[in-house]
Each structure stands twice: as C-alpha cells, then as structure tokens.
Amino acid sequence: MTSYADDTYVCVSDNDLFQVKTKLEATMTLHNRFLTEIGMVTNVSKTELIYFSRRPTDAPSLLVENQTVVPTQHIKVLGVQFSNDLSWDHHITNTINKARPTILKLKYLTKYLNTDALKKVATSHFYGLFYYGSTVWLNEQTTAQQWQKLNSIHYRVQRVCIRDFRNKKSRLEVNAITQRATPLQWMKYSNCKQAVGLFLQKEKSTRLGIKLQTQSYINDRCPGKATMIDHSKLKIGRQCFPNRLRSMKDINFDWVNGISDDMLRIKLKRTFFNT
C-alpha cells in the first residue's frame, strides 16, 4: 500500500491474472474494514482498477463494497498517466496537449520581452509542465515516434524565443543560440543525476535507493563504468532498471566518489550537454 495525502494505492502482483484478482479482493476487504473501524469510508465512485501486463489480457472486474469496479487502460498517479502496458504514449500526448497553449501566450509576449526574458518564461511556464515527472516517464526506452513528438514541440518553443517564426534556422543553429538542452539531453542528465545520488547512498533510507544499490556495480573490466543487473522475478521488460538507466554507461565513475552536489551537476552537464 502506498499513500500520498488523501490518495491511497493498493498494489498486488502475481504471474496469474486471477490470483491477482483474488489477492486484490482480500486486500480491499481488509482495507475497507480498517477504514470502517476508524470512521472513514471508501469512495467507490473514485476507485480505479488497472492491471499492468506486457501482454493484452481480458482483465476481470473487482467487487468493492458490493459495487463493481471495471478495469481501465490508464490511471493518473500524482499527475502522471500510467498505461496498462507501461508505455507512455498516452501521458506524452496529454502533456503536449496541456503545454501547447503556452506557445500562443509566448508568441504574444514576443512583442514585449527580449530573448533572455522569453527563455525564462518558457522555462517556468512551459518546461515546468512539459518535464513534470519526467524521471518516471522519460527514459532510454522512449520510442522514436515519442521522441519525434517531444522534439517537435520543444523546437517550436525555442523558435518562438528567438523569433524564428518561419523556421529559417536549423535545429543545430537553434541549439547554439538558445543553449537549451534537448529532450534527449535533459533525459540523460536528470535521470543520471538522481540515479548517481542514489548510487552514492546519499538517500540510504529510500526503497528505490536500496534497490538501485543492489542492482548495480562498478564493472571491473571497464574501470569507471557502472553496470546494471536485473534480479526481479516479475520483469517488466522495457521499464526494468538496466533499460531505464542505460545512459549511466556514459558516466565515468572515477570522478564520482566524494563529489559535491554542485560539482556533480557540472560534470553531468559536461557529459551530456557538450559544454
């Protein structure tokens, strides 16, 4: 069970789909009994059910408080849209649709602001929304089609900031002028920044940190390089640790030990931003 404020998520796992259903019903019975004892109730109308699987399945419904909850294909968890096949098409499409109106507002501001001010507005109002939760959904397993969507809207924003409305400049020229990380560069930088912090045991108490430490080691055959291994019994393919953190292979771990947070950011920027 995972809770955040008034959101509670009950998770069970099994290789057999109907065993998952049985476990869920038993767990929800205990959960509802506990809520009743402390004077609370389950809002069945807001209760959602989703089955995560690599293979499409006819997922069974769940009985909660004598009401049927039908499984859904997508579920929103703290603003991030999870799909039942653990792909991110739905979330990326939603994110782009929510961020797109900002471009029109940015165009309007070109009459009043210079390029530096426009870049600051884009950072706070566009990229804050665009990259929200990106360490969850933006990783090495992002598909070519998804990268195309992300790059397309990224460069639309950057062209507005430099007033290149007719697309006369190439993407390389836009990158040189704006000095803004591309979605691919940002993904590698932000994911590795958090992963290295966990790898160095700066957050020893977190479950994710402990899991990462037990699934990675410094490769003796390639000094300074990290290798990820997957020990999980219920593998989730494209989203397992070795696949999600493949960009850690680009980091030279010779400079990692004893490094400060500020120096870590500088080293990673030099690694991934070519600065």
C-alpha positions, 0 to 999 in steps of 0.5 A: 500500500502506498499513500500520498495525502488523501490518495491511497494505492493498493498494489498486488502482483502475481504471474496469474491474472486471477490470483491477482484478482483474488489477492486484490479482493482480500486486500480491499476487504481488509482495507475497507474494514480498517477504514470502517473501524476508524470512521472513514469510508471508501469512495467507490465512485473514485476507485480505479482498477488497472492491471499492468501486463506486457501482454493484452489480457481480458482483465476481470472486474473487482467487487468493492463494497458490493459495487463493481469496479471495471478495469481501465487502460490508464490511471493518473498517479500524482499527475502522471498517466500510467498505461496498462502496458507501461508505455507512455504514449498516452501521458506524452500526448496529454502533456503536449496537449496541456503545454501547447497553449503556452506557445500562443501566450509566448508568441504574444509576449514576443512583442514585449520581452527580449530573448533572455526574458522569453527563455525564462518564461518558457522555462517556468511556464512551459518546461515546468509542465512539459518535464513534470515527472519526467524521471518516471516517464522519460527514459532510454526506452522512449520510442522514436515516434515519442521522441519525434513528438517531444522534439517537435514541440520543444523546437517550436518553443525555442523558435518562438524565443528567438523569433524564428517564426518561419523556421529559417534556422536549423535545429543545430543553429537553434541549439547554439543560440538558445543553449537549451538542452534537448529532450534527449539531453535533459533525459540523460542528465536528470535521470543520471543525476538522481540515479548517481545520488542514489548510487552514492547512498546519499538517500540510504533510507529510500526503497528505490535507493536500496534497490538501485544499490543492489542492482548495480556495480562498478564493472571491473573490466571497464574501470569507471563504468557502472553496470546494471543487473536485473534480479526481479522475478516479475520483469517488466521488460522495457521499464526494468532498471538496466533499460531505464538507466542505460545512459549511466554507461556514459558516466565515468565513475572515477570522478564520482566518489566524494563529489559535491552536489554542485560539482556533480551537476557540472560534470553531468552537464559536461557529459551530456550537454557538450559544454 
